[in-house]
């Protein structure tokens, strides 16, 4: 039996997912489940563009601030928490909206990935982290590509944490990470909405958002997190925090750090496109530079109502 509707909102960084999802949730009595792998960290607010306290007061948000930057949230743990949040929202008669740009999170929930039940291996992980530090993230990713080309294609070479996790599962089980992911689609009526806009306009929005993050206090946020957790926790290598960290350690200027964040965010957007393809027939795409929010809300309301 179908449990009920699940609206999924995807798209690249800075396209406007947060703002539109709040408008949809307010209009259709919904609640938001975050599908962002960085917004799970407590204290990482500005650099992850987390919904503000005011926005969270307008609409309930789930799976924000789940762990500290010193902790790890595995994909299996995220999936379990997401299903629990979605089911709770449905039981209370509300509309769940899964919102975010982390492709693995979205796919794991929507497609029902059977994530390998391999717990973290601290000793092995420490060895892999040392290798990444000594030889570089690219070397580690190339090793993954040799062992499991399918997994390597879906993991950003700069994402050391996900590369290490894939290697961890492969070395622990002796089987490719990619083949251990069967699928068992969840019993939801899934409606996937993709937000897009012309790339030059998106890049301009990225630049504006980075400048806004600096004005809001990203430097101080990064300094505070480093004092609490140090520079070596994986979360501190995330986009924005890594570059500001280099500035705070005297390795670069603030101007160059800001320029690097903008460049790396654009590169990240191109990687996101491999997860959310505009020729994917399961996603209904809207160019938000041309389509007003009211039109998208009307579309979602009609689809949800028709079931």
C-alpha positions as CSV (number, residue, x, y, z in Angstrom):
1,X,0.0,0.0,0.0
2,X,1.3,3.4,-0.9
3,X,2.1,5.5,2.2
4,X,1.5,8.8,0.6
5,X,3.2,11.5,-1.4
6,X,6.8,12.6,-1.2
7,X,7.9,15.8,-3.0
8,X,11.6,15.9,-3.9
9,X,13.2,19.2,-4.8
10,X,16.7,19.0,-6.4
11,X,19.0,21.3,-8.3
12,X,22.4,22.9,-8.1
13,X,23.8,25.0,-5.3
14,X,22.5,28.5,-5.1
15,X,19.5,27.9,-7.5
16,X,17.0,28.7,-4.8
17,X,15.9,25.4,-3.4
18,X,15.5,26.6,0.2
19,X,13.4,29.6,-0.6
20,X,11.0,27.7,-3.0
21,X,10.7,24.7,-0.7
22,X,9.6,27.0,2.1
23,X,7.0,28.6,-0.1
24,X,5.7,25.2,-1.2
25,X,5.6,23.9,2.4
26,X,3.7,27.0,3.6
27,X,1.2,26.7,0.7
28,X,0.6,22.9,1.0
29,X,1.1,22.3,4.8
30,X,4.4,20.6,4.4
31,X,7.6,20.0,6.3
32,X,11.1,19.9,4.9
33,X,13.6,17.0,5.2
34,X,17.1,18.2,4.3
35,X,19.1,16.2,1.8
36,X,22.4,18.1,2.3
37,X,25.4,16.2,3.5
38,X,27.0,19.3,5.1
39,X,23.9,20.8,6.8
40,X,23.8,17.7,9.1
41,X,26.7,19.3,11.1
42,X,25.9,21.5,14.1
43,X,27.6,24.9,14.0
44,X,28.1,24.8,10.3
45,X,25.4,27.3,9.4
46,X,26.7,30.2,7.2
47,X,29.1,28.1,5.1
48,X,26.5,25.5,4.3
49,X,23.7,28.1,3.5
50,X,21.5,26.4,6.1
51,X,18.0,27.7,6.5
52,X,18.1,30.6,9.0
53,X,16.3,30.4,12.4
54,X,13.6,32.7,10.9
55,X,13.1,30.3,7.9
56,X,13.0,27.3,10.3
57,X,10.4,29.0,12.4
58,X,8.2,29.4,9.3
59,X,8.4,25.7,8.3
60,X,9.6,22.7,10.4
61,X,12.9,21.3,9.1
62,X,14.3,17.9,9.7
63,X,17.9,16.4,9.6
64,X,19.7,19.7,10.2
65,X,22.3,19.7,13.0
66,X,22.3,15.9,13.4
67,X,26.0,15.4,14.4
68,X,29.0,17.5,15.4
69,X,31.7,18.2,12.8
70,X,33.9,15.7,14.7
71,X,31.4,12.9,14.1
72,X,30.5,10.9,11.0
73,X,27.0,10.3,9.6
74,X,27.1,7.3,7.2
75,X,24.8,7.1,4.2
76,X,22.9,4.2,5.8
77,X,22.3,6.3,9.0
78,X,21.1,9.3,6.9
79,X,18.8,7.1,4.9
80,X,17.3,5.6,8.1
81,X,16.8,9.0,9.6
82,X,15.2,10.4,6.4
83,X,12.7,7.5,6.2
84,X,11.8,8.0,9.8
85,X,11.3,11.7,9.3
86,X,9.2,11.3,6.2
87,X,7.0,8.6,7.8
88,X,6.4,10.8,10.8
89,X,5.4,13.7,8.6
90,X,3.0,11.5,6.7
91,X,1.5,10.0,9.8
92,X,0.7,13.6,11.0
93,X,-1.1,14.3,7.8
94,X,1.5,16.7,6.5
95,X,3.3,16.8,3.1
96,X,7.0,15.8,3.3
97,X,9.5,17.6,1.0
98,X,12.9,16.1,0.6
99,X,15.1,19.1,-0.4
100,X,18.8,19.3,-1.2
101,X,21.7,19.0,-3.6
102,X,23.5,15.9,-2.3
103,X,22.8,13.4,-5.0
104,X,23.7,10.4,-2.9
105,X,21.3,11.4,-0.2
106,X,18.4,12.0,-2.6
107,X,19.0,8.8,-4.6
108,X,19.5,6.6,-1.5
109,X,16.0,7.7,-0.3
110,X,14.1,7.9,-3.5
111,X,15.5,4.7,-5.0
112,X,15.8,2.8,-1.8
113,X,19.5,1.9,-2.0
114,X,20.4,-1.1,0.1
115,X,23.5,0.5,1.6
116,X,26.3,-1.9,2.6
117,X,26.0,-2.5,6.4
118,X,29.7,-2.0,7.1
119,X,30.3,0.0,10.2
120,X,33.2,2.5,10.2
121,X,36.7,0.9,10.5
122,X,38.7,3.5,12.5
123,X,42.1,1.9,11.9
124,X,41.6,1.4,8.2
125,X,40.1,4.9,7.9
126,X,43.1,6.4,9.6
127,X,45.5,4.6,7.2
128,X,43.5,5.9,4.2
129,X,43.4,9.4,5.5
130,X,47.2,9.4,5.9
131,X,47.5,8.2,2.3
132,X,45.2,10.9,1.1
133,X,47.3,13.5,3.0
134,X,50.6,12.1,1.8
135,X,49.7,11.4,-1.9
136,X,46.7,13.6,-2.5
137,X,43.0,13.0,-2.9
138,X,43.4,12.3,-6.6
139,X,45.7,9.4,-6.0
140,X,43.2,7.9,-3.6
141,X,40.4,8.3,-6.0
142,X,42.4,6.7,-8.8
143,X,42.9,3.7,-6.6
144,X,39.1,3.6,-6.1
145,X,38.7,3.8,-9.9
146,X,40.9,0.7,-10.3
147,X,39.0,-1.3,-7.7
148,X,35.5,0.0,-8.6
149,X,35.1,2.2,-11.6
150,X,31.3,2.4,-11.1
151,X,31.7,3.9,-7.6
152,X,34.5,6.2,-8.8
153,X,32.3,7.7,-11.5
154,X,29.8,8.8,-8.9
155,X,32.2,10.2,-6.3
156,X,33.9,13.6,-6.7
157,X,37.7,13.1,-6.7
158,X,38.0,15.9,-4.2
159,X,35.5,14.3,-1.8
160,X,38.1,12.4,0.4
161,X,35.5,11.3,2.9
162,X,33.3,9.6,0.4
163,X,36.3,8.1,-1.4
164,X,37.5,6.7,1.8
165,X,34.1,5.2,2.7
166,X,33.9,3.4,-0.6
167,X,37.4,2.0,-0.2
168,X,36.6,1.0,3.4
169,X,33.6,-1.1,2.2
170,X,35.6,-2.6,-0.6
171,X,38.6,-3.6,1.5
172,X,36.4,-4.8,4.3
173,X,34.1,-7.0,2.2
174,X,36.3,-7.8,-0.8
175,X,33.5,-6.8,-3.1
176,X,33.0,-3.6,-5.2
177,X,31.1,-0.9,-3.4
178,X,28.8,-0.3,-6.3
179,X,27.5,-3.8,-6.6
180,X,26.6,-4.0,-3.0
181,X,23.9,-1.4,-3.5
182,X,20.7,-3.2,-4.4
183,X,17.5,-1.1,-4.6
184,X,14.2,-1.4,-2.8
185,X,12.1,1.6,-3.8
186,X,10.2,3.0,-0.8
187,X,6.4,3.0,-0.9
188,X,5.9,6.7,-1.6
189,X,4.3,8.5,-4.5
190,X,7.4,10.4,-5.5
191,X,7.2,13.7,-7.3
192,X,10.7,15.0,-8.2
193,X,11.0,18.7,-9.1
194,X,14.3,20.0,-10.5
195,X,15.2,23.7,-10.4
196,X,17.5,25.2,-13.0
197,X,18.6,28.5,-14.6
198,X,21.0,29.6,-17.2
199,X,24.6,28.9,-16.1
200,X,25.8,32.5,-16.3
201,X,23.0,33.6,-14.0
202,X,23.7,30.7,-11.6
203,X,27.4,31.6,-11.4
204,X,26.4,35.2,-10.7
205,X,24.2,34.0,-7.8
206,X,27.0,31.8,-6.5
207,X,29.4,34.8,-6.4
208,X,26.7,36.9,-4.6
209,X,26.1,34.2,-2.1
210,X,29.8,33.8,-1.3
211,X,30.1,37.5,-0.7
212,X,27.0,37.4,1.5
213,X,28.5,34.5,3.5
214,X,31.6,36.5,4.2
215,X,29.5,39.5,5.2
216,X,27.5,37.3,7.5
217,X,30.6,36.0,9.4
218,X,31.9,32.9,7.6
219,X,35.5,33.8,8.8
220,X,34.4,33.9,12.4
221,X,32.3,30.8,12.1
222,X,35.3,28.9,10.6
223,X,37.6,30.2,13.4
224,X,35.1,29.1,16.0
225,X,34.7,25.6,14.6
226,X,38.5,25.2,14.3
227,X,39.0,26.1,17.9
228,X,36.3,23.6,18.9
229,X,37.3,20.7,16.6
230,X,40.6,21.4,15.0
231,X,41.5,21.5,11.3
232,X,41.8,17.8,10.8
233,X,38.2,16.6,11.1
234,X,36.8,15.8,7.7
235,X,34.0,18.4,7.9
236,X,36.6,21.2,8.0
237,X,37.8,20.2,4.5
238,X,34.3,21.1,3.1
239,X,33.8,23.8,0.6
240,X,34.2,27.3,2.1
241,X,35.7,26.1,5.4
242,X,38.8,24.7,3.7
243,X,39.5,27.9,1.8
244,X,38.8,30.2,4.8
245,X,40.9,27.8,6.9
246,X,43.9,28.4,4.6
247,X,43.4,32.2,5.1
248,X,43.2,31.9,8.9
249,X,46.4,29.8,9.0
250,X,48.2,32.5,6.9
251,X,48.5,30.4,3.8
252,X,46.6,32.7,1.5
253,X,44.9,36.1,1.5
254,X,41.2,36.6,2.2
255,X,40.7,37.8,-1.3
256,X,42.2,34.7,-2.8
257,X,40.3,32.5,-0.4
258,X,37.0,34.1,-1.5
259,X,38.0,33.7,-5.2
260,X,38.8,30.0,-4.6
261,X,35.4,29.4,-2.9
262,X,33.7,30.9,-6.0
263,X,35.7,28.7,-8.4
264,X,35.3,25.5,-6.4
265,X,31.6,26.1,-6.0
266,X,31.2,26.4,-9.8
267,X,33.1,23.2,-10.2
268,X,30.9,21.6,-7.6
269,X,27.8,22.6,-9.5
270,X,29.2,20.9,-12.6
271,X,29.6,17.7,-10.5
272,X,26.1,18.0,-9.2
273,X,24.9,17.9,-12.8
274,X,26.1,14.2,-13.0
275,X,23.5,13.3,-10.3
276,X,20.6,15.5,-11.5
277,X,20.5,15.3,-15.3
278,X,18.0,17.4,-17.2
279,X,17.2,14.5,-19.5
280,X,16.2,12.4,-16.5
281,X,12.5,11.5,-17.2
282,X,11.7,11.1,-13.5
283,X,12.5,14.8,-12.8
284,X,10.2,17.6,-13.9
285,X,12.5,20.6,-14.5
286,X,11.6,24.3,-14.0
287,X,13.8,27.2,-15.1
288,X,13.3,29.4,-12.1
289,X,14.6,32.5,-13.9
290,X,11.5,32.2,-16.2
291,X,8.9,30.3,-14.1
292,X,7.3,32.2,-11.1
293,X,7.1,30.3,-7.8
294,X,3.3,30.4,-7.9
295,X,3.3,28.3,-11.1
296,X,5.5,25.6,-9.5
297,X,3.4,25.5,-6.4
298,X,0.2,25.1,-8.5
299,X,1.9,22.2,-10.4
300,X,3.0,20.5,-7.2
301,X,-0.5,20.9,-5.6
302,X,-2.2,19.4,-8.6
303,X,0.2,16.4,-8.9
304,X,0.0,15.7,-5.2
305,X,-3.8,15.9,-5.2
306,X,-4.2,13.7,-8.3
307,X,-1.8,11.1,-6.8
